[in-house]
Amino acid sequence: MQVRAIAKNIGIPPRKMRLVTKTVKGLRVNEALAILQFLPNAGALPVSKVVASAAANAENNYNLNPDDLYILNIVADESFRIKRVKPRSHGRVGHIMRRFCHVSVIVSDDPADAGR
């Protein structure tokens, strides 16, 4: 059975978040949480929270064993952008775009789900 969790509007750009999500995709949930605990990237903490949330959803809502779960799919999508301007020399302007992202995690306990 597939169970998902979503974290929205995380203040880290999706390009940096994808570096973290690629490392844990396809791993067991316990292994992924152990790896995320020691990653130096800023996106490791929000990703570990959403992976733990997906495992908790599976355990509490569907009575699945959290030791059997693995990460079927994990995606960092783009969210909104905060647009600001910064003064530059000669009367010009420098644009600043602060990017945010959504992280979606799908965990599963059935190995047959990998083919879908």
Buried (B, 14 or more C-beta within 10 A) or exposed (E): EBBBBBBEEBEBBBEBBBEBBEBBBBBBBBEBBEBBEEBEBBBBBBBBBBBBBBBEBBBEEEEBEBEBBBBBBBBBEEBEEEEEEEEEEEEEEEEEEEBBBBBBBBBBBEEEBEEE
